[in-house]
Amino acid sequence: MDTLVEASVVEALRTGDGEAVRLYVAACAERAAPLFIGLRAGMPDRAADLDLCVESVRDLWFAGRALPDAAERVRALEGFPELRSCEEGIADVAGTYALFGVLVLRHALLANASADADHALSCGHVALTAMGLLDGNLAGGAGFRAEERALQARSLSGDAAGLWEASVASGRERFRAVLGRLPR
């Protein structure tokens, strides 16, 4: 698999245990979730989708065990409009970043259930792709991809202290940056 994920992170995921994989994807999902949740909040027909995302991100942090209903959650996510292919594709800023938020969560849930490093790598790759796109669309590049790389490495460092807080703060900043890109 060709991936943007740093070689040291790839190695740690491949040699780590299931809990390390689950912690890594929980942190990735926490940073990406605001993109979907924030951009789809207030849409009248999306309340259940938003609830599923919020609950899934929360539950992913219980990294000591796999979620027993992860496969059901993945099936539900796959029904989201963002993951259904359409001939027109996604052409708007909000739709693009909401897609990334859902796709990171999908891979995170797959990795949580399987503890498979390849699913975790897909999760990290999508997160890095989204942040690279965001950097490319902001004047001067904001450094979101570099921050994502650092936080991915931190999640596998063996010291998870402060990881949730850092991931929440990062997710908020990413959401603010995307909001700044929306047409007024």
C-alpha positions, -999 to 999 in steps of 0.1 A, spaced: 0 0 0 14 34 -10 6 58 18 13 92 31 17 78 66 53 81 80 74 49 79 78 49 117 41 50 121 36 22 96 61 1 114 45 8 148 10 -1 135 23 -33 119 41 -44 151 18 -30 177 -11 -47 194 -48 -42 188 -50 -15 215 -24 6 198 -42 3 165 -75 13 182 -60 43 200 -44 55 167 -77 54 148 -96 69 177 -73 99 177 -75 102 139 -113 101 140 -114 127 168 -95 151 147 -115 145 115 -150 142 130 -156 180 134 -154 183 96 -185 161 91 -203 170 123 -198 208 120 -205 209 83 -237 189 85 -251 202 118 -284 218 115 -294 198 83 -329 186 91 -325 151 78 -291 144 92 -297 142 130 -294 104 132 -262 105 110 -247 132 134 -256 111 164 -240 80 149 -208 99 143 -207 115 177 -213 82 195 -188 64 173 -160 88 179 -167 87 217 -168 49 217 -136 45 197 -116 60 226 -124 28 246 -93 13 229 -89 -16 252 -116 -35 233 -132 -37 199 -167 -22 194 -191 -52 191 -213 -33 167 -185 -17 145 -197 -36 114 -232 -22 118 -219 13 122 -198 9 91 -229 -3 71 -248 28 84 -220 51 74 -219 36 39 -255 47 35 -245 84 40 -248 105 9 -211 115 12 -201 79 6 -226 71 -22 -210 76 -56 -227 100 -80 -218 110 -115 -214 147 -106 -190 140 -77 -185 164 -49 -178 199 -60 -183 221 -30 -160 228 -1 -184 216 27 -191 184 8 -155 176 2 -145 180 39 -176 163 52 -166 133 30 -132 132 45 -147 132 80 -169 103 72 -142 84 54 -118 87 83 -145 74 106 -153 45 83 -117 33 83 -114 39 120 -143 17 127 -130 -10 104 -96 -9 122 -112 -9 156 -131 -41 148 -102 -59 131 -71 -43 148 -58 -46 112 -29 -23 105 -40 -18 68 -73 -4 79 -55 19 103 -31 30 76 -61 38 53 -75 59 82 -43 78 86 -38 82 49 -72 98 44 -66 122 73 -33 132 58 -48 137 24 -75 159 38 -50 180 57 -28 183 26 -57 195 6 -66 220 33 -30 233 35 -30 237 -3 -62 258 -2 -51 282 25 -28 311 19 7 302 30 -2 267 39 -13 263 75 7 233 85 -23 210 92 -6 180 74 25 184 95 4 186 126 -15 155 116 18 136 111 30 146 145 -2 137 162 -3 103 144 32 96 157 23 108 192 -7 84 193 18 55 189 45 68 212 34 48 242 24 80 261 -12 89 253 -14 116 280 -31 146 266 -37 129 232 -75 133 234 -72 170 244 -47 177 216 -70 158 191 -101 178 201 -82 211 198 -68 202 165 -102 191 151 -117 224 162 -89 244 144 -94 224 112 -131 230 113 -125 267 117 -101 267 88 -127 250 66 -154 274 77 -131 302 65 -131 286 30 -169 284 27 -186 310 5 -205 336 24 
